[in-house]
Amino acid sequence: MTISTEVEAPAGVKLATFFNRLASFIDRRPASVLPLWITAYFAVLWRAAHRPLWFDELLTYYVSTAPTLKSFFGTRFLDPTPPLSFLFVRAGIALFGDSPFVTRLPSMLGFLAASLIVYVLVTRRFGGGLGLAALGICWSSWLTAYAVEARPYGLLLGLFSVAMLCWLNAAQANRWTAWHAGVALAIGAMFLTHCFSPPFAAAIGVGEVVRTIASRRIDKKVWAALLAPLCILPLYLPLIRNARALRCPPEFAATLITVPKLYLAIFAPLLPAMGLILLFWLTGYGRGRRVHIGELAQPHEIAFAIAAVLAPLVTIGYSYWSGAPIWGRYGIGAILGAALILTAMLAFATRRNSSAAVAAAGLILILFGVTRAGTGTLLTTYENTTAAYRPIRPDLPFVTASGLTFLEMDHREAPAFISRLYYLTDRESALRYHTNIFEGLPILRELFPIRANVAPYRDFASRNRQFLVLGTRGHPEDWLLRKLDADGADIRLLKNMTTGYRDRELYQVTLRP
C-alpha cells in the first residue's frame, strides 16, 4: 500500500495563484476586458447625459440646429466659440435624432477617444494592466463632468490626444508621413474648437523643443506640421473682440488664488489614485525588478506631459491680464498630462508587475464608479423638484432675474406658462452691477425659436406695477433684484423651492408710484 504525501494547497494560496494567472492574462490581452471598462464609463455617465440641457448647452443646441448661416454665426456676441464643435453636434442630431443625449454625444465620444489613446500608448509600453489603470485615471478627474456637457471641452480633449499621438509617431519617422498631416489637422481642429486650445498645442511644441535639444537636430517636417495651423489664429480676433465686450462680474476674474483653486478642483478627485500609488510603493506589493526613469518615458515625452499639466497657467495669466472670466473647464487638457504622469508613477511603484497593475486598475475603476467623477452634482438640480411656482398668481407676469433660468424655462415649460414668462434688459443697470452677459438676449430671440418675452425694463415697469420674480439674492450674474432694492420696490418672498432651475426663490414685487 502506497501512502500519498501530497498536501493540498490552502484556499488562500489557490486564490492568489488564480489571481496571478488571471492578471497575467489580462496584462497580455487587455482587450478581453476592455468592454467592461467602457461599459462602466457609459454606466457612470448615463443619467447625467440624459438630464435637461442648461443655458450653455442650449446655446450649442440652437447654433448647431440653426437653419441659416446668419443664425449659425449670429451668437458670436454671446458665445465666442469657434464653429467646429457645433458642426459635430449638428451631424450627431442629423444621424441619431434630437435629444439631450445625442447633443452631448460628441463630447462623450471625444473624452472616451482621449482616454483610449492614453490606454493604447500605455499598454504598448507597460502592459495591459497599467493601460486599464490609465483609463480609470483619465476618468477620475472632476473634469470628467464635461464629458456629458454639450460644449467643446470633451471634443477638445479628444483632438488634443489625437495631436499628441500623431506627434509621437511622426517623431519616429524619417520622411513625411500621414502622421505629420495628422499633427497639422488635429491641431487645426483644436484651434477651430475652442479659443483656449493654443496653450495645449504649445505643450506639444515644448516636447518638440526638448526633442530637438536632445537630438541636436531640427526635424523640419515635424515643425512644419506644428506651425502650419497657426494660420487659423487670426480668425480669433473678432471672437476675442466680442468676448472682451462682455462684462463679467469680478467674482469670475482670475486672482492669485485662482491657481491653487483650479488645480485643486481638477486633481482633488485623483487623490485616491495617488494614495493608491503611494501605498503600492511603500508596501512593495508586486515586487519585481527595479524600474529606472529612462524606461518609463523619453525626455521629450516627460516635457510634453509636464507642459500639458501647466498649460492652464497660460489661460489664467491671460484672464488676469484681460479681466476675462476663468473657469476650471478651460484646463481640461491637463487631464492628458496628469494621466500620463500618474500612470508612469504607478509603473514605477509597482515595478511593472502584472498582478499589481491589474489590482490597481480594478481599484481605480471601482473608485471611479463610487465617486462618479463629479457627475453626481450635475443631477442635484433636477432631483425632488416641484412645479409649485406655476399656479402662484397666474394673473401676474413671471420674470426671471437670470438669463440662465429664462432660456432653460423657455425650452422646457408649456406654452401657457411661457406666455407670461419675461426676461428684462437694461444695459445701464447691468453695467452698474458689473454684468452685461445677458443683454444680448433680444438678438438671440430674433435668431432662434425662443417663445418667451424679452422686454426693456423701463417699458415693462411702466405697464406692470406688480409682478413675480424668480431669482437668487446676491448672485453676481444678476442685476434685477439689486436694482429693485435700490429703487425702493416692495419685494416679498413667497416661496423657496427646488424648481429644477438654478433659481429657487420666488418673490412678489410691487413698484412704488
Order of alpha helices (4+ residues) and beta strands (2+ residues): alpha-alpha-alpha-alpha-alpha-alpha-alpha-alpha-alpha-alpha-alpha-alpha-alpha-alpha-alpha-alpha-alpha-alpha-alpha-alpha-beta-alpha-alpha-beta-alpha-alpha-beta-alpha-beta-alpha-beta-beta
